Structure formats: structure tokens, C-alpha cells
């Protein structure tokens, strides 16, 4: 499995966890981190938007 798992439909998170022999929570965390990095790579202003939302209590803390 490669990075495409994070951006295209595919195996469920549980299947990914089993294939990589890691907890499902770790899969979720890594996918969320990858999505955030991709979002910021596409739109650098998104990083500042997330900081403002976090300060206002509207978004989870960054990893």
C-alpha cells in the first residue's frame, strides 16, 4: 500500500491496520495528518486558517 490510500477510495481503516500490523487509531491519525499536509500543500493559506480555528476552539489541535 502506498500514499494513494489517503486520497482515494480503498480499503477500510481496519484492513489497513491489519495489513500494516498497527492500531486503527494510528491509521486514523496518519490519514488525518496526511490530509492536513496535502490540504496545506495545495493551499498554503489553509495552515493559517487551521490555526485561527484552533484558537477559537473550532478545530482539533495539530499533530
C-alpha positions in Angstrom: 0.0 0.0 0.0 1.3 3.5 -0.8 0.3 7.1 -0.2 -2.7 6.7 -2.5 -4.6 5.1 0.4 -5.1 8.6 2.0 -6.6 10.2 -1.1 -8.6 7.6 -3.0 -11.3 5.2 -2.0 -9.9 1.9 -0.9 -9.5 -0.5 2.0 -11.2 0.3 5.3 -9.1 1.7 8.1 -9.3 -1.7 9.9 -8.0 -3.5 6.9 -5.1 -1.0 6.6 -4.3 -1.5 10.3 -4.2 -5.3 9.9 -2.1 -5.1 6.8 0.4 -2.8 8.5 0.1 -4.5 11.9 -0.6 -1.2 13.7 -3.6 0.0 15.7 -6.6 1.5 13.9 -6.1 4.7 15.9 -2.7 5.1 14.4 -4.1 4.6 10.9 -6.7 7.4 11.5 -4.1 9.7 12.9 -1.7 9.2 10.0 -4.5 9.6 7.4 -5.6 12.9 9.1 -2.1 14.1 9.2 -1.6 13.3 5.5 -4.9 15.0 4.6 -3.8 18.1 6.5 -0.4 18.2 4.8 -2.0 17.7 1.4 -4.5 20.5 2.1 -1.7 22.9 3.1 0.4 21.9 0.1 -2.5 22.7 -2.2 -3.4 25.9 -0.3 -0.7 27.3 2.0 -3.3 29.7 3.4 -5.1 26.7 4.9 -2.4 26.4 7.6 -3.3 29.8 8.9 -7.0 29.1 8.7 -6.5 26.0 10.8 -4.5 28.0 13.4 -7.3 30.5 13.7 -10.0 27.8 14.0 -7.9 26.1 16.7 -7.5 29.3 18.7 -11.3 29.8 18.5 -11.9 26.2 19.6 -13.4 25.2 16.3 -10.8 22.7 15.2 -8.7 20.0 16.8 -5.1 20.7 17.7 -2.4 20.0 15.0 -0.4 16.8 15.2 
